[in-house]
Amino acid sequence: MIQKREDIRNVAIIAHVDHGKTTLVDVLLKQSGVFRENQEVAERVMDSNDIERERGITILSKNTAVTYKDTKINIVDTPGHADFGGEVEPVLKTVNGVILVVDAFEGPMPQTKFVLRKAMELKLPVIVCVNKIDRPEARPTEVIDEVLELLMDLDASDEQLDCPFVFASAKTGTASLDPNVPGKDMAPLFDTILDYIPAPEGDPEAGTQLLISTIDYNEYVGRIGVGKVDNGTISVNQEVVIVNHHEPDKSKKVKVSKLYEFDGLSKVEVKSAGIGSIVAVSGIADIHIGDTLCSPDDVKPIPFQKISEPTIAMNFVVNDSPLAGQEGKFVTSRHIRDRLFRELNTDVSLRVEETDSTDSFKVSGRGELHLSVLIENMRREGYEFAVSKAEVLYKQDERGKKLEPMELAYVDVPEEFSGVIIEKLSQRKGELKEMGHASGGYTRLIFSIPSRGLIGYRGEFLTDTKGNGIMNTVFDGYGEYKGDIAYRSQGSLIAFESGESVTYGLFNAQERGTLFIGPGEKVYAGMVIGQTGKSEDIEVNICKRKQLTNTRSSAADEALRLVPPKILSLEQALDFIDTDELLEVTPKSLRIRKKILDPTLRKRASFKK
């Protein structure tokens, strides 16, 4: 018999990047008494990994739970970036409603639409939390209209359109049901969750059914599956069968060795859990997102949406440059292979394939950001390797036509820059769909553009808009191949010999273009040390010292003025490299190099092309 479990609410927090989801979760944790009065708590406590903290973005969805008026509220914090969309889809299957966080000044943004659409398809009720209500330029009444328009665009049902609005400032920890009345604490939001989000329901007498929505990984216990108990109960030492809706042949008997529920930021061991509980199960080695754990006598997989396929790929290669192995701890192909396959334990949108060469692996993901986060993580763990330029993954339709991934790019720029942006994106095969006004006196441009047209464009975009532009992209399915795109109009400055860079050599080279390195750095023949203004590559000798004779003094050298080098970040370097180049990644350095280091062999290869 179907029953409701009134002492639990399961809710996901969804929002565009940077609208304050994670900060909001912090406040809910603090005000529900998870921390002691005098406990030191880091800001954005849910963003546990270093890169999440530095960039201020959420990459992995995370679970936490708070108790309010004797009701346990399980909260899932989800990522806002489309690149991590693979994390969002399965998570929404475990909750009974969502809190949509919208910035009181910016209003709903493209990413808001992306995640909200998923919630609408699953018929989940929505609570709208207008956050940052204390911003001086907040415009809550207009934002309410914009949210309602968005809900209508997404074919919301009448119940979904009747959604409650809560006006909050996560920073000050207050919420209120009226934008003009300041709140005292978060109680209005807690009460709205209890009143509006339905209690989970299921049949406690039926066989166990638990859909795994996220995978956690721990060095000591291996893979941990997190999901909600839909029917029956699950207990420690119980025998269950793993099945999967999209893999009819999968069926395997396993035993639940440990079971945890969430409480605040920690996991608490429990002996058993009933319907509506969000639990973590460990001890099952071969567990994946989308698997259902069932009782052996009633095997029924729970249907779920297939996770979106990757759209972009790059090769991870063993570093074979003259400086290889000097800075990294893990450098062999076995190290790199093990690390990449370990990443598959937790990242559902990633694919890793072996290639014809034992030293190279093809890694596919949802976007440049997705892959750059993996590269940065590996680099910090002491890995040294090289990566190729990101390439998009093509498909073919029934008639053999070539299809490529397309994106919708939403660009908000001050009016004087809109001409430049339209010109640049048109060169990259972008098609202007709409042009209108955005908030704050900006112009909003909406383009349909091939994913490969955006590779390497972000840095240029910031330069073109003097840092004032905002660009958001959403994957928009596959479309017909749009023709070739010229990626980079400028060539590379290439070091002519190995050695150490010298002021005299660099001074002569800087007239030819922009340098990426300063004096006293190790270089090798075939390494890219800068960018030229011309379209072809130029070789320069930056290790060349001045010939000293009795008429030339070395003191004259000190008068040489060097322009400070342009130091590329990981993203900029990935954007910059061309198809015949590699980016050498070590814990200490990022170096760009030609795939073929020998200049004669390199010329031969270019003639063959």
N, C-alpha and C positions, 0 to 999 in steps of 0.2 A: 504494500500500500504506500502511495506517495505521501511523504510527510515533509513539513517545513521545519527548518532548524532555526528557531528564532534567536538563539544566542550567538549567531555568527552573521557577519556581512563580509562579502568578498568584493573588493573594488579595485579598479586599475586607475592610475593617474596618467592621462595622456595630454600632450601639449606640443606646441612647436618648440624648437630649440630655444633655450634661454628665456622662457616665459615663467620660470620659477617653480617647476614641478618638484625638483629635489629639495629646494629650500622649504617648500610647503610641507613635504614629508617630515623634515627636521622638526618643524614647529608642532606638527601633530604628535610626534614622538615625545617632544619635551612636555607638552601640555597634558599628555595622558599619563605622566608620571613614570615613564620608562627609565629616565635618568634620576639619580639622586639630586637633591636640591643644589649641592655644591659641586656636582661633577663637571669636570672640564669636558666639553663636547666640541669636536671639530666642526667647522662649518660644512654644510652639504655632506653629512656623515654617511649618506648612502652611496656617494661616489667613492668607492673604496680603492679603486686602482689609481696609480700615480697619474696616468695620462688623463683620466677622467677629471682629476683634481686640477691639473695644469690647464687643460683646455676648457674646463667648465662645461663639459658635456657628459651625458650618460651614454655608455656604450652597451652595457649589459643590463637586462631587466633584473630587478632584485625584489625580494619579498621581505616584508616586515609585518608586524602585527601590533596593534594597540588595543587596550581594553577601555571601553567608555560605557558607563551605566550598566555594568555586568554583561555587556555585549562585546565579543571579540571582533575587531575589524581587521581583516587581512588586507594589507595594502600592497599593490605591486607598482613599483616605479618603473616606467618604460622609457626607452630612448626616443628622442624626437627626430633624429636624423634618418632620412630615407635609407642611407647605407646600412643602418642596423634594423631595417624594417622586418628582417627575418626573425628578430627577437619579439616583435609585437604581436604578430598574427596568432601564434599558439597560446600566448598568455591570455588573450581576450576570451578564450574558451573556458578559462577557469574562474572568471568573475561573473557577477550578476548585474554589474552596472559600472559606469565609468564617471570619473570626475574630469571634465574638460577644463584645463587651465588656460585662460586667455589673458594676455597683457592688456591692462586698462588703457594703454596708449596705442600700442601697435594693432590691437584687434586680431581677428583670426588671420593666420598666415598659411602659406601653401601646405606646410607640413601638418598643420592642424587638420586640414582637409583630408590628407592622406590617412592619418590614423583614425580620424572620426568616421571615415567611410567604412573602415573595417568594423567598427563598433556598430554602425547602423545596420550593416548586412547581418549581424548576429542579433539584431533587435534588442540591443542593450539599452536600458534607460540611462539618461545623461543628466548629471548635475553640472551646471556651468559655474565655474569659480572665476570671477573677474579679479585677477591678481594685480598687485602694485597699484592699488587704488589711491595710495598716498603720493603717487608721482605728481609733481606740479602740473604736468600737461595731460593728466588722465582725462578721458572723455567717456565715462561709463555708459551714458545713455546711448551714444552712437554705437558703442561696441555691442550693446545688447541687440540693436537692430542688425548689425553685421552678422552676429552669431545666428540669429533667427533666419536671416537670408541664407546663410551657409547650410543650415539644417534643411531649409526648403529645397535648396539645390541638390541635396543628397537624398531627396525623397523621404524625409522623416515622417513617421506616423504621427497621428494627432497627439498620442501620449508623449512621444519624444519632443514634439513642439511645445508641450505644456511644461517644459523642464524648469526646475527651480533655479534661480540665480542667487549666488552668494558673492558678496563683495569683500575681498580680503586683502590684507597686506601681510604676506608671509614673513616679511622682514621684521615687522613689529609684532607679529603673532596675534593679529586681531582679525575678526570677521564679523560681518553684519548682513542683514537681509535687505537693508536699504542703503543705497549709495551715499545718501546725505547724512546718515547717522553713523558716527564712528563706533566701531565695535570695541569690546573690552577684551575678549579672548576668542578662542576658536570654537567655542560651544555651538554657535549657529551652524557651522559646517558639520560638526559631529552629529547634531540633531537631524540635520537634513539627510545625512547618510542613513541614519537609523529609520527615518520616516519614508524615504523615497527609494532606497535601494532594496529590492526584494530579498527576503531571506533565502538561502540556498535550499533546494528541495531534492528529494530522491527517495528511494525505497530502502529503508534500513534492513528489511528482511531479505532483499534480493542478493544475488551473488555479487562479489566485489567488482567494481569497475572504477579504474583510476586512469585518467588521461595524463600523460607526461607532457608538460608544457615548457619546462626549461630544464637545462642540464647544468649542474654545478660540477666542479672537478676539484678534487682534493688529493694531494700527493699521497696521503696515508690511506684513505679509503677508496680512492679511485672515483668512478663516476657516481654522481648523486642525482637521482631523478626527482624533479619537483612537480607536483600536480594536485588536482582537487579530487577528493573522493566523490564520485557521482552517485554510486549506489552501494549498498552493503557497508561492511566495515573492513578495515585492513589491519592486521596485527602482526607483531614480530613473530618470526619463525613460520609464518603462513606460506603454504605453497601456492604460487600463482602462475598463470600462463601469460607470456608476452605475445601480443598480436598487434597488427598494424593495418589500419583501414586501406592504405595505399599499397601494402605488400601482402596480398592474400596468402602467400606461401609461408609467411613468418609465423612460427608457433613454437614456443620454447618454454619448458617448465623451469621455474627458478624459485629461490626461497628468499623471503624478505629478512635480511639479517638485522637491520636497524631502522627505526622509524623516528622521525623528528617532526615537531610542530614549531612554528615560528613564534617568538615572543620578543617584542622589541627588536633588537638587532641580533639576538642570538637564536640558536636552534636548541630546542629542549627535547631530550629523549622522551618518547612516550611508548607505552606498550601497545595501544591500539588507537584507531581514529575512525570516526563515523562520517556520515554524509555531510558535505559542505566544508569539511576541514581541508585546509591546504597543507600538504605534508611533504617531507623530503624522505626518499627511500634510498638507503645505500646497500651495497653488497651485491648489486646486479651489474656484472661487468659490461654486458652488451645491451645497454639501454639507450634509446634515442628519443628525440622529440617526436611526438605523435604516436608513440607506442601506448597501448592500453594494457594495464595489468588487470587480469580477470580471474575469477574463481575457475578451477579446472572443470567444474561441472556445468558452467554457463559461460561459454566463450563468445563474447560479442565485442568487436572493436568499436570504439567511438569515432564517428566520422569527423574529419577536420579539413581545413583548407590546406592544399599542398603549399609548401614554402616556396616563395618566388625563387626562380633560377638566378644564378649569377649572370652578370652582363659584361664583365671585364676581366681580363687575365694578364698575368705577367709571369716571367720565368724567374725562379730563384736559383742562382747558379753558385757553385763553389768558387770562391775567389781565387783567381790564378794570376793576379797582378804581381809585379816585382816586389811589392811591399806586403804580399800576402802573409798572414800568420803572425804578424808582429804585434797586433793590438788585440786580437780576439782570443777568447778562451776555447770556443767551440768552432772549429773551422772545417771539419771533414764532411763529406757528403752524408755519412751515417748520422752525424750530429744534426745536420740540417733536416734530414728526412724524418728522424724521430721527433724533432720539435714541431715540424709542420703537421705530422699525423696526430701529434698530441693536441694541437690546436683544434682539430676536428671534434675532439671530445666535447668542447663547449660551444663552438661556433657553428650554427646550423647552416648559415648561408655560404660557407666556405667550401671549395672543392680543391683537393690536391691530387694531381695525377703524375705518375712517373713518365718520363720521356725516353726517347731512344738512348740518350746519354745518361750514364749513372750519376753524372755531376749536376744534372739540371732537373728541376721540378716545375710543373706548370700549376700555378695557384690562381684560382678564379674566385672573384668576390662580387659584392654588390656595387662597388664604386671605388674611386681613388682613396677616399677617406678610410673606407673599410680595410683596404690593403695597407695603407700607410700606418694605421694603428698597429697592425700585426708586425710590420717591419720595425717600428719604434720599440715595441715590446721585446722583440728578439734581440735588438741591438742592446737594450738595457740589460738583458740577461747574459750578455757576453758573447753573442754569436757574431761571426764575421762571414759575409757572403756578398754576392752581387745580384742586382735585379735589372731586368730589361725594361724597356718602355711598356707602359700599359697598353694593351690592344683590346678592342671590343670583340665579343663573341658573336659571330654571325650565325644565322639559321637559313634554311631554305624552305619555301612553301611547296605545295603539291606540284606546282608547275615548274619547279626548279629555279624560281626567282630568288635572288639573294636578299635576305631581310636583315636589318640591323636594329639594335635597341635604340629607341627614341626617348627623349626626355622633354618634359615641359619645364622651361626655365622662367621663373618669375623674377624680374629685375626691377628694383626700385632705385632710381637715380635722380639727382637734381637735374632740372630741365636742361641746363646747358651741356650736359654730357650725353643726352639721349641720342644725338646724331652719331657720335663716335661708336656707341654701343651697338646701334642698329647696323652700322657699316661693318664692324668687326664680326658680329654674330652672323650677318648675311654671308660674309666670306667663308664662315665655317658651316655653311649650309643651313643656317637657322632661318626660320620663316616667322615673320612677325604676325601673331594672331590677333592681339588686342593691344590697345594703347589707351591709358586713362590716367586718372589722378589717384595718387596714394596719399596716405596721411602725411602731415608735416611738410607739405609743399613739394613732395617728390612726384615724379612721373612713373607710372607702373607700365612696364612692357612685358608682354607674355609671348614667349617664342616656343615653337616646336622645333627641336634641334636634335640631330643624331648625338648619341652619347659620346662618340669619338670627337665631335666638334667641341666638346667641353674639356677634353683632356688637355691639360696644360694651359687652360685659359684663366683660372682664378687669379693668379698673380698679376697677369696683364690687366685683368678687369679692375683690380684695386688701383693699379697705376693710372689707368685711363680715367677713373672716377675720383682720383686724388684721395682714395680711402673712404669716400662718402657713399659708395654704392652698396646695395645689399642684393645678393643673388641666391635664390633657393631653387632647387631642382627636384622634380618628382618623376620617377620612372613612368613611361607612358606606353608600354607595350612595344612590339616590334613593327617596323614599317619598311617600305621598300628602300633599297640601297640608294643613297642620294648622290653618289659620285665621289671622286677623290677630293681630299682636302690637303692643302699645303700647310703643314703644321708650323714650321719655323722658318721665317724668312732670313734669319741671320745664322752665319756659320760659327764654328768653334775656333778658339785659339788653342793650339795643341803644342805641348812641350816637345822639344826636338830631341833632348837627351836627358838621361837620368842624372840626378844630383840634388843640389840644394839651391832653392831660388835666391838670387842675389839682387840687391837694389839696382845695380847698374843694368842688369838684364831686364828687370821688370820695368825700369824707367823707359827703355826703348820699346818694350812690348805694349805699354799702356796707350801709346799713340794709336795702336791698331784696334783698340776696343776696350771693353770693360773686363777688369781682372777679377778672378774669384779667390786669389790667394795673395798673401803678403810675402815679405822677404823671410828667409830662414826656414822655409817649409820643404819637406822632402817631395820631389817630383820624379816621374819616370817618363821615358819616351812613350808618346801615345796617350798621355794623360791630358784631359781638357782643363785648361787653367783660366779660361775666360771666354768671352763672347765677342765676335767681331761685328762691325757694322755691315760688312758685305755678306753676300749669300754663300760664298764658298769658305771652306776651312783654311786657316793659315797656320803654318808651323813657325814657332818662335823659339829662340834660344834664351831662356831666362836664367841659365846657370853661367852665363858668359861674364867673366870678370874683365875689368879694364886693363889693358896692357900698360904696365908702369915702366916708364923710362925716365932718364934724368930731367926731361923737360915736362913730364906730366906728374903732377903731385896727386897723392891719394886724397888730400884734403878737399880737392875740388869735388870729389864724389859726394861729400856730405851735403853739398848744396842741392843735390838732386831731390826734387819733391815728388813723392808718390801719392797718387790719389788713393784714398782708403779702399781696400778691395770690397766687392759685394759678396758678403758671406751668405750662401744659400741655405735655407732651412730644408728639412727632408722633403716637404711638399713641393717647395720651389725646385729642388733638384729633380724630383720625379717628373715635374712639369717640363723641365728644361730638356732632359735627355731626348735624343732622337733615336730612330730605329736602329742606327748602326753604333749606338753607344750603350754603355752599361753604367749603373751607379754602384760604386763599391761602398758597402756599408760596414763599418766596424764600430765597436763601442765608443771609440774616440773621434773618428773622422768620417766624413762623407766625401768621396772623390768621384768625379765623373771621368770616364775613360772611353776610348774607342774600343769596340769589340776586338778589332785587329790592331795590335800595337805597332807592328812593323810598318813603316811608311810605304815601302815598295809593295808589300803584299796588299796594303790598304788601297793603293792606287789601282793595282790590278783588279781587285774586287769591284771597284767603282766603275772600271771600264766594262767589265762583264755585264754589269747592270744595264 
